[in-house]
Amino acid sequence: MKRKRSADSESVAGSRTERGGELALLARIRARAAAAGSSPSVRLGIGDDCALLRVKPGEEIAVTTDFSIAGRHFELAWHPPEAIGHRVLARGLSDLAAMGARPLAALLSLGVPAKLAECSNSRGAKFGEPRQQCWIDRFYDGLLALAGKFHTPLAGGDLAESPIAAADIVLLGAVPRGKALLRLGARPGDAIYVTGSLGGAASGLEIMKGLAGAEKMPGAVGLRIPRKLEAALARHLYPQPRVRQGLWLSKRGVATAAIDLSDGLSTDLQHLCDESRVAAEVNAVALPISAGATLTQALHGGEDYELLFTARPGARVPRTIAGVPITRIGQVVKRPAKRPLVTLISPKGREALEAQGWQHFA
Ligand SMILES: [Mg+2]
């Protein structure tokens, strides 16, 4: 394996001195990425200047990039490293799902403080001596487990020593030409559906905050999650991107528009309305609220990574797609002259549903 300073499919940048630790780390990541599974989509993965991907005739390539930064998108002191790795990939996969694209490969640029890459015993460990798992290994454990589940090989990336932990992931997907699900395309009269349930990630985050406050000695390797809280935290720590549901929708041509719920229903539905030049009504009582979550969390909490899609009123939308429930939550209406774009209808009456989800620089 060669080393270069440039950002290519296998380089290690950011260090002036040759360090065995880095090369060992890179070799380990390469071996682990290979062990996590190959795919006919990746003709050449980690090891050369570029990865080579293969698509089928008549396919278009969907590309998305997502930046995750310590202190912004995750907390080193709270989140188990496996969950951070999982979430980094889940965000990208969810964007592919929203387009109805088949994952081809992921590319990850990872910057970490040196202490997170220190694995005592990682080199020269005597036979039979357990290697102490370091943060970076556990990060890849989480990322590669999800990659394996969705047949998304890690085909390259970059690794650098950095004052803060940050992960930038690129996801590449393929979709038959003209079949991608777009935000544009919803028409008045369409019904609005969501996959799964909403608010679980936000309610999990609240539990995490409580745990972090109760923890006496916060470390830099994540909180130990009590067994009895694992289920309540699952939606926050290990969200499941709806790749199979997105693929189903694009194959069947059922959806007129789609978006993934990363920033929260109130925000993402506005994005869809903006792109489609329509407005929407959401029926509060119809919302599939996650166990333990509140209506507010279901409406505004982000990071559920469910899909929201619209379909013509007569379209045959099944109750479940690939094992995940599908719920009709409202309808698309004509765009009014003035806001609101999204109206919440509840037993109390009608009210404007303002975007209160996550916004940077807000
Ligand atoms: Mg998205």
Residues whose N, C-alpha, C, O or C-beta is under 5 A from the ligand:
A	BS01	MG	D95 D260 S262
